[in-house]
Amino acid sequence: MSIHVTVYGAESCMKCTNTGTALRLAGIDFELVDVNVTGSCEQPACVSCRW
């Protein structure tokens, strides 16, 4: 069974980068949707980047 994950975050966010690293090390296929680039209101913002 193949798992694909979509990570909504920001490439400039260390927590999002660490999440991507953990997924890569676990062999899980993922796509990072950079909310800073897409700017879509329909997509959640990077929660870990908000203080």
C-alpha positions as CSV (number, residue, x, y, z in Angstrom):
1,M,0.0,0.0,0.0
2,S,1.3,3.4,-1.0
3,I,0.8,6.4,1.2
4,H,0.8,10.0,-0.1
5,V,0.7,13.0,2.2
6,T,0.1,16.6,1.5
7,V,1.9,19.0,3.8
8,Y,0.6,22.5,3.9
9,G,3.3,24.8,5.3
10,A,6.1,27.0,4.3
11,E,9.6,26.2,3.0
12,S,11.0,28.9,5.3
13,C,9.4,27.2,8.4
14,M,11.8,24.9,10.3
15,K,9.0,22.7,11.6
16,C,7.7,22.2,8.1
17,T,11.2,21.3,6.9
18,N,11.6,18.9,9.7
19,T,8.3,17.3,8.9
20,G,9.4,16.8,5.3
21,T,12.7,15.3,6.5
22,A,10.9,12.8,8.8
23,L,8.5,11.8,6.0
24,R,11.4,11.3,3.6
25,L,13.3,9.2,6.1
26,A,10.2,7.1,6.7
27,G,9.8,6.5,3.0
28,I,6.5,8.3,2.8
29,D,5.7,10.1,-0.5
30,F,4.6,13.7,0.1
31,E,4.0,17.0,-1.5
32,L,4.7,20.3,0.2
33,V,2.2,23.0,-0.7
34,D,3.9,26.3,0.3
35,V,1.1,28.5,1.6
36,N,3.4,31.6,1.1
37,V,3.5,30.9,-2.6
38,T,-0.1,29.7,-3.3
39,G,-1.8,32.3,-1.2
40,S,-5.1,30.5,-1.5
41,C,-7.6,31.2,1.2
42,E,-9.0,27.7,0.7
43,Q,-5.8,26.1,1.9
44,P,-4.8,26.2,5.6
45,A,-2.0,28.4,6.7
46,C,1.1,27.0,8.3
47,V,-0.1,26.8,11.9
48,S,3.3,26.3,13.3
49,C,4.5,29.6,11.8
50,R,1.8,31.6,13.6
51,W,2.8,32.9,17.0
